[in-house]
Amino acid sequence: MESQNYLGIYLSKSTAAAVCLSLHGRVKKMEGCFTISAEQQTPVDWQGLTEQIGLGCVQRGWKFSEVRVALDCSMFMQHNIHSNFHDTKQIASTIRFDTEEAIATDIDNVATAFKITSSDEDGSQLTVFTIEKKILSEVIASAE
C-alpha cells in the first residue's frame, strides 16, 4: 500500500511551524517537524518565510501530496454578529455592512468570513472572522 504525506504549516506573527505526516492505510506517522522564527522581522517577510519553509522541507527530503495552512488567532479577530436574514446568499451580500457597523472599522481594509451559528424568526447569529487584507494578501501571495 502506497503512503501519502501531508504538510501542515502553522503561521503566527513571530513563528512558522511545519509538520510532515504520513498515512499508511490507517496508520499515521509524524515524519518530522521544524520551526522558523520571524521575530526579528518587522513587518514579517512572508515570501522569505515561505522560502525558508520550502528549503526546510527539501533539506529533510519531504515529499507531500497536500498542504494545509493554519493562522494563529493573533492574526485575525472573531466577532459575534446578528444578521436580519436567514438565507446564506443574503447574509453574504450584507455581512460587510453588518461587520463594519459592529467593529467600527473601515471594512475596505478587512477580509471577512462567516459561519451561521443559529437562526430564528429574528434572523441569524453569526461568527464573523476578520483579518487585515494586507496581511492575508501577503500570506497568500507568498505561497504562489
Contacts in CASP RR format, 6 or more apart in sequence:
PFRMAT RR
TARGET T0000
AUTHOR 0000-0000-0000
METHOD contacts of the structure
MODEL  1
MESQNYLGIYLSKSTAAAVCLSLHGRVKKMEGCFTISAEQQTPVDWQGLT
EQIGLGCVQRGWKFSEVRVALDCSMFMQHNIHSNFHDTKQIASTIRFDTE
EAIATDIDNVATAFKITSSDEDGSQLTVFTIEKKILSEVIASAE
1 24 0 8 1.000
1 25 0 8 1.000
3 22 0 8 1.000
3 23 0 8 1.000
3 24 0 8 1.000
3 25 0 8 1.000
4 22 0 8 1.000
4 23 0 8 1.000
4 65 0 8 1.000
4 66 0 8 1.000
5 20 0 8 1.000
5 21 0 8 1.000
5 22 0 8 1.000
5 23 0 8 1.000
5 31 0 8 1.000
5 62 0 8 1.000
5 63 0 8 1.000
5 64 0 8 1.000
5 65 0 8 1.000
6 20 0 8 1.000
6 21 0 8 1.000
6 22 0 8 1.000
6 23 0 8 1.000
6 64 0 8 1.000
6 65 0 8 1.000
6 66 0 8 1.000
6 67 0 8 1.000
6 68 0 8 1.000
7 18 0 8 1.000
7 19 0 8 1.000
7 20 0 8 1.000
7 57 0 8 1.000
7 62 0 8 1.000
7 64 0 8 1.000
7 66 0 8 1.000
7 67 0 8 1.000
7 68 0 8 1.000
8 18 0 8 1.000
8 19 0 8 1.000
8 20 0 8 1.000
8 21 0 8 1.000
8 67 0 8 1.000
8 68 0 8 1.000
8 69 0 8 1.000
8 70 0 8 1.000
9 16 0 8 1.000
9 17 0 8 1.000
9 18 0 8 1.000
9 19 0 8 1.000
9 53 0 8 1.000
9 67 0 8 1.000
9 68 0 8 1.000
9 69 0 8 1.000
9 70 0 8 1.000
10 16 0 8 1.000
10 17 0 8 1.000
10 18 0 8 1.000
10 19 0 8 1.000
10 69 0 8 1.000
10 70 0 8 1.000
10 72 0 8 1.000
11 49 0 8 1.000
11 69 0 8 1.000
11 70 0 8 1.000
11 71 0 8 1.000
11 72 0 8 1.000
11 75 0 8 1.000
11 139 0 8 1.000
12 71 0 8 1.000
12 72 0 8 1.000
12 74 0 8 1.000
12 75 0 8 1.000
13 38 0 8 1.000
13 44 0 8 1.000
13 72 0 8 1.000
13 74 0 8 1.000
13 75 0 8 1.000
14 37 0 8 1.000
14 38 0 8 1.000
14 39 0 8 1.000
15 35 0 8 1.000
15 36 0 8 1.000
15 37 0 8 1.000
15 38 0 8 1.000
15 39 0 8 1.000
16 35 0 8 1.000
16 36 0 8 1.000
16 38 0 8 1.000
16 49 0 8 1.000
16 52 0 8 1.000
16 53 0 8 1.000
17 33 0 8 1.000
17 34 0 8 1.000
17 35 0 8 1.000
17 36 0 8 1.000
18 33 0 8 1.000
18 34 0 8 1.000
18 35 0 8 1.000
18 36 0 8 1.000
18 53 0 8 1.000
18 56 0 8 1.000
18 57 0 8 1.000
19 30 0 8 1.000
19 32 0 8 1.000
19 33 0 8 1.000
20 30 0 8 1.000
20 31 0 8 1.000
20 32 0 8 1.000
20 33 0 8 1.000
20 57 0 8 1.000
20 60 0 8 1.000
20 62 0 8 1.000
20 64 0 8 1.000
21 28 0 8 1.000
21 29 0 8 1.000
21 30 0 8 1.000
21 31 0 8 1.000
22 28 0 8 1.000
22 29 0 8 1.000
22 31 0 8 1.000
23 29 0 8 1.000
31 60 0 8 1.000
31 62 0 8 1.000
32 60 0 8 1.000
32 62 0 8 1.000
34 56 0 8 1.000
34 60 0 8 1.000
36 49 0 8 1.000
36 52 0 8 1.000
36 53 0 8 1.000
38 44 0 8 1.000
38 45 0 8 1.000
38 49 0 8 1.000
41 49 0 8 1.000
44 138 0 8 1.000
46 138 0 8 1.000
46 139 0 8 1.000
46 141 0 8 1.000
46 142 0 8 1.000
47 138 0 8 1.000
47 141 0 8 1.000
47 142 0 8 1.000
48 142 0 8 1.000
49 142 0 8 1.000
50 142 0 8 1.000
50 143 0 8 1.000
56 62 0 8 1.000
57 64 0 8 1.000
69 139 0 8 1.000
69 143 0 8 1.000
71 131 0 8 1.000
71 139 0 8 1.000
75 131 0 8 1.000
75 135 0 8 1.000
76 129 0 8 1.000
76 130 0 8 1.000
76 131 0 8 1.000
77 103 0 8 1.000
77 129 0 8 1.000
77 130 0 8 1.000
77 131 0 8 1.000
78 127 0 8 1.000
78 128 0 8 1.000
78 129 0 8 1.000
79 99 0 8 1.000
79 102 0 8 1.000
79 103 0 8 1.000
79 127 0 8 1.000
79 128 0 8 1.000
79 129 0 8 1.000
79 130 0 8 1.000
80 117 0 8 1.000
80 125 0 8 1.000
80 126 0 8 1.000
80 127 0 8 1.000
80 128 0 8 1.000
81 95 0 8 1.000
81 98 0 8 1.000
81 99 0 8 1.000
81 102 0 8 1.000
81 114 0 8 1.000
81 125 0 8 1.000
81 126 0 8 1.000
81 127 0 8 1.000
81 128 0 8 1.000
82 98 0 8 1.000
82 122 0 8 1.000
82 123 0 8 1.000
82 124 0 8 1.000
82 125 0 8 1.000
82 126 0 8 1.000
83 90 0 8 1.000
83 91 0 8 1.000
83 94 0 8 1.000
83 95 0 8 1.000
83 98 0 8 1.000
83 123 0 8 1.000
83 124 0 8 1.000
83 125 0 8 1.000
83 126 0 8 1.000
84 94 0 8 1.000
84 122 0 8 1.000
84 123 0 8 1.000
85 91 0 8 1.000
85 94 0 8 1.000
85 123 0 8 1.000
85 124 0 8 1.000
86 119 0 8 1.000
86 123 0 8 1.000
86 124 0 8 1.000
88 116 0 8 1.000
91 114 0 8 1.000
91 116 0 8 1.000
91 124 0 8 1.000
91 126 0 8 1.000
92 114 0 8 1.000
95 112 0 8 1.000
95 114 0 8 1.000
95 126 0 8 1.000
95 128 0 8 1.000
96 107 0 8 1.000
96 112 0 8 1.000
97 107 0 8 1.000
98 126 0 8 1.000
98 128 0 8 1.000
99 107 0 8 1.000
99 110 0 8 1.000
99 112 0 8 1.000
99 128 0 8 1.000
99 130 0 8 1.000
100 106 0 8 1.000
100 107 0 8 1.000
102 128 0 8 1.000
103 110 0 8 1.000
103 130 0 8 1.000
105 130 0 8 1.000
109 132 0 8 1.000
109 133 0 8 1.000
109 134 0 8 1.000
110 130 0 8 1.000
110 131 0 8 1.000
110 132 0 8 1.000
110 133 0 8 1.000
111 130 0 8 1.000
111 131 0 8 1.000
111 132 0 8 1.000
111 133 0 8 1.000
111 136 0 8 1.000
112 128 0 8 1.000
112 129 0 8 1.000
112 130 0 8 1.000
113 128 0 8 1.000
113 129 0 8 1.000
114 126 0 8 1.000
114 127 0 8 1.000
114 128 0 8 1.000
114 129 0 8 1.000
115 126 0 8 1.000
115 127 0 8 1.000
116 124 0 8 1.000
116 125 0 8 1.000
116 126 0 8 1.000
117 124 0 8 1.000
117 125 0 8 1.000
117 126 0 8 1.000
117 127 0 8 1.000
118 124 0 8 1.000
118 125 0 8 1.000
119 125 0 8 1.000
END
